[in-house]
Amino acid sequence: MDTSKTLANILSYVLSPTVFAFYVILTFLLFPPLHHPENILVSLLLAILFLCIFPVIMILYFKQKGKVDIWVSNQDQRLPFYLVAIIGYIIGSIIFYTRGETTLFVLSVAYVGVTSAVTIGNFSTKVSSHSAGVAGPLLAVTLVYGILALPAFLLLPLVFWSRLKLNAHSLTQLTLGTIIGMVVTFFVYVLLYPTISIPIIS
C-alpha cells in the first residue's frame, strides 16, 4: 500500500463517525455551552456508550466473524447496522433528556435524525456515513459555539479526500452525506436547542 493510501486509511479511522462523536462529546463536556453536568464522568461514559460504542458493537462482532469489513462497504449489508445505531442514539436521547442534559440530548437526537436519513438514502446509493458523521457534528459545534468553530470545517475536505482515495465512495455519495448531515442537524438544533432559533420557526 502506498503512502497516500496509508494516510487515507488513518484519516478514515481518525475521522470516522463514532470517533468524531467522541471529539464532539469531549468538547461539549469540557466546555459546556449551557451548564456543567452534575457528574461529568457519568455523562462522558453514557455518551461514549450510546454514541460511540453501541453504534459499532454489532459491526465489530460480524467483522470478527468475517462477515463484513470495518466500514461495512457492501451497501446491501448496511441496513441492520444502521438500525442498531439508531436504537443506541434513541436510548441515549432518552437518558440525556431524563437527566436534564440538554446539550447531549440534542446531539443524540441529531444523530438519530441524520442516521435515519442516511439509512433511507442508502436504499438508493451508498451515502457516505463518514461525511454525514463529520459534517453534522461540525455544524452542531458551530451552532453552539459560533463562528469561532468554523475553521473545524477544514476537516471535511480530508474526509472527502480519504474516502475518494480509498474508492470507498463517489463524490456524489460524499456530497449527499454532507448535505444530509448538515440539513438534518440544522433543523434539529433550531427546533430543540434553547439558544438557537430563526424567525420562521421561532
Secondary structure as GFF3:
##gff-version 3
##sequence-region A 1 202
A	DSSP	alpha_helix	3	14	.	.	.	ID=ss1
A	DSSP	alpha_helix	17	30	.	.	.	ID=ss2
A	DSSP	alpha_helix	40	47	.	.	.	ID=ss3
A	DSSP	pi_helix	48	53	.	.	.	ID=ss4
A	DSSP	alpha_helix	54	64	.	.	.	ID=ss5
A	DSSP	three_ten_helix	75	77	.	.	.	ID=ss6
A	DSSP	alpha_helix	78	98	.	.	.	ID=ss7
A	DSSP	alpha_helix	102	121	.	.	.	ID=ss8
A	DSSP	alpha_helix	129	145	.	.	.	ID=ss9
A	DSSP	three_ten_helix	147	154	.	.	.	ID=ss10
A	DSSP	alpha_helix	155	165	.	.	.	ID=ss11
A	DSSP	alpha_helix	171	192	.	.	.	ID=ss12
###
